[in-house]
Amino acid sequence: MSGWSTLVRQATVLCFLLAVALAVVMLAVAHQAQSLEEDLSALRKGIAAEKQKMHVLQAELSYLAEPERLRRLSSAHLGLMPIEPDQLGSFDTLEAALHNRREGVAVRAPAPGVHAVVARERRR
């Protein structure tokens, strides 16, 4: 055998080993890519499920926060009534109410907030 045929044989074996190594690397990369695609698919399904849950929760919140429903529940269970305009007071009406109380004039019951301020004024 000549030196030339030995060199060709060695080059052929080297190319074959290189091809095998590249095939192994490509199989590993392909397997890893497939695994990452499966993970991505699972994440997309999870995101879709979470979006669906968010839509359901938003619908529930819209129903639960409906003003007419809250009004019915508050009147049925809490005995709350809407605020009448004459229940609201200002500092002027507060001073008048304090003056009338000191004078002994009968005044209708003040709004709850006014009553608390009047009680504090008495303690002073």
C-alpha positions as CSV (number, residue, x, y, z in Angstrom):
1,M,0.0,0.0,0.0
2,S,1.2,3.3,-0.9
3,G,1.2,6.4,1.2
4,W,-1.5,7.9,-0.9
5,S,-4.0,5.2,-0.3
6,T,-3.3,5.3,3.4
7,L,-4.0,9.0,3.4
8,V,-7.3,8.5,1.5
9,R,-8.3,5.7,3.9
10,Q,-7.6,7.9,6.9
11,A,-9.4,10.8,5.4
12,T,-12.4,8.6,4.7
13,V,-12.5,7.2,8.2
14,L,-12.1,10.7,9.6
15,C,-15.0,12.0,7.4
16,F,-17.2,9.0,8.4
17,L,-16.5,9.7,12.1
18,L,-17.2,13.3,11.6
19,A,-20.5,12.5,9.9
20,V,-21.5,10.1,12.7
21,A,-20.6,12.8,15.3
22,L,-22.7,15.4,13.4
23,A,-25.6,13.0,13.2
24,V,-25.5,12.4,16.9
25,V,-25.4,16.2,17.6
26,M,-28.2,16.8,15.2
27,L,-30.4,14.1,16.8
28,A,-29.7,15.6,20.3
29,V,-30.6,19.1,19.0
30,A,-33.7,17.9,17.3
31,H,-34.8,16.1,20.5
32,Q,-34.1,19.2,22.6
33,A,-36.1,21.3,20.1
34,Q,-39.0,18.9,20.2
35,S,-39.0,19.0,24.0
36,L,-39.0,22.8,24.0
37,E,-41.9,22.8,21.5
38,E,-43.9,20.6,23.8
39,D,-43.1,22.9,26.7
40,L,-44.2,25.9,24.7
41,S,-47.4,24.1,23.7
42,A,-48.1,23.4,27.4
43,L,-47.5,27.0,28.3
44,R,-49.8,28.2,25.6
45,K,-52.5,25.9,26.8
46,G,-52.0,27.2,30.4
47,I,-52.2,30.8,29.2
48,A,-55.4,30.1,27.4
49,A,-56.9,28.4,30.5
50,E,-55.8,31.4,32.7
51,K,-57.4,33.8,30.2
52,Q,-60.6,31.8,30.3
53,K,-60.5,31.9,34.2
54,M,-60.0,35.7,34.0
55,H,-63.0,36.1,31.8
56,V,-65.1,34.1,34.2
57,L,-63.9,36.1,37.2
58,Q,-64.6,39.4,35.4
59,A,-68.1,38.2,34.6
60,E,-68.6,37.2,38.2
61,L,-67.3,40.6,39.4
62,S,-69.6,42.4,37.1
63,Y,-72.5,40.5,38.4
64,L,-71.5,40.8,42.1
65,A,-70.8,44.6,41.8
66,E,-74.1,45.4,40.0
67,P,-75.5,48.5,41.8
68,E,-79.2,47.3,41.7
69,R,-78.2,43.9,43.2
70,L,-76.1,45.6,45.9
71,R,-79.0,47.9,46.7
72,R,-81.4,45.0,47.1
73,L,-78.9,43.1,49.3
74,S,-78.2,46.1,51.5
75,S,-81.8,46.9,52.1
76,A,-82.7,43.2,52.8
77,H,-79.8,42.4,55.1
78,L,-78.4,45.6,56.5
79,G,-81.4,47.8,56.7
80,L,-79.6,50.6,55.0
81,M,-81.5,53.3,53.3
82,P,-80.4,55.8,50.7
83,I,-79.1,59.2,52.0
84,E,-81.7,61.9,51.8
85,P,-80.5,65.4,50.9
86,D,-81.7,66.9,54.2
87,Q,-79.5,64.4,56.1
88,L,-76.3,66.1,54.8
89,G,-75.0,68.9,56.9
90,S,-72.4,71.6,56.7
91,F,-70.5,73.6,59.3
92,D,-73.2,76.2,59.2
93,T,-75.9,73.8,60.0
94,L,-73.7,72.3,62.7
95,E,-73.2,75.6,64.4
96,A,-77.0,76.3,64.2
97,A,-77.7,72.9,65.7
98,L,-75.2,73.5,68.5
99,H,-76.7,76.9,69.2
100,N,-80.3,75.5,69.2
101,R,-79.2,72.7,71.6
102,R,-77.7,75.2,74.0
103,E,-80.8,77.2,73.9
104,G,-83.0,74.2,74.5
105,V,-84.8,74.3,71.2
106,A,-86.1,71.0,70.0
107,V,-84.3,70.1,66.8
108,R,-84.9,67.0,64.6
109,A,-82.3,64.3,65.0
110,P,-79.1,65.2,63.1
111,A,-77.4,62.9,60.7
112,P,-75.1,60.3,62.2
113,G,-71.9,62.2,61.4
114,V,-73.3,65.5,62.8
115,H,-74.3,63.7,66.0
116,A,-70.8,62.5,66.6
117,V,-69.4,66.0,66.1
118,V,-72.0,67.4,68.5
119,A,-71.1,64.8,71.1
120,R,-67.4,65.8,70.8
121,E,-68.3,69.5,71.2
122,R,-70.3,68.8,74.4
123,R,-67.3,67.2,76.0
124,R,-65.2,70.3,75.5
